[in-house]
């Protein structure tokens, strides 16, 4: 059987969709599964043991009409593979169109009305309720296909080369590490940087033995510099310095992750790392850290969750500002104690 999964972006969405891949491969071990993904995220899946190949979606390049011949060529290559099953987990107009143009024997997608993609599908899978988590919604596709849903798999398999590269960066390998994720795509998803700075200072008093790393992309370098200069002897600024596989391996070795609602938070959830997550405009029950929704902090305001990319409240970002560094610190210290107890032999 040949299967095509379409889930091009974003990082968190792709990570949350990976259980679909894992369970398909375990149910049909001889299947050849391909994944259609944004070229910027392709390194996350290249070389994955359950994939026969990665199909790159050149989102920015293909927006220009002069590159449309490349789009046509990509579609033709998909058709040549003669897929038995095509699964669209992105459920937007372009992913629905690509899925339909691939001409698989059966096309299944999510019943998301935003852009009318469901009109392309043979079967549209409804979300059980508004609060159904994204991961559970994706898994409903498998139930329709008769594929058993269980958790006997590794969500993100370890990559040895990247793991070794990350180990070399740890200047205190036996210490516990707290990883901070201060960035987010929406500015109103970001816990104030001054709160992160205060957290680092307070953590130094409460747990001076703990080391701190700040992760993020190139756009987060300013945040990383501001946070790490608070305690340069205990902080490691890794913003803009790790590729996607290295970022995964760093989080795998972390004791606790303190995060905004952002893609790497879902990596931490997939790796079952303890999380303290600050949520503002979004709904944790729908897109929070899977299996750790109780680890989220969210202020009760009339506007929360607004699900908007821009804050319109009278006091901007009050929902996040009200989450105090002391509250986050208490969660972090408790999680560190639990992690430490697990490492001590009985």
Buried (B, 14 or more C-beta within 10 A) or exposed (E): EBBBBBBBBBBBBBBBBBBBBBBBBBBBEEBBBBBBBBBBBBBBBBEBEBBBEBBBBBEEEBEEEEEEEEBEEBBEEBEEBEBBBBBBBBBBBBBBBBBBBBBBEBBBBBBBEEBEBBEBBEBBBEBEEEEBBBBBBBBBBBEEBEBEEEEEBEBBEEBEEBBEBBEEBBEEEEEBBBBBBBBBBBEBBBBBBEBBBBBBEBBBEEBEEBBBBBBBBEEBBEBBEBBBEBBEEBBBBBBEBBEBBBBBBBBBBBBBBBBBBBBBBBBBBBBEBBBBBBBBBBBBBBBBBBBBBEBBBBBEBEBBBBEEEEBEBEEEBBBBBBBEBEBBBBBBBEBBEEBBEEEEEE
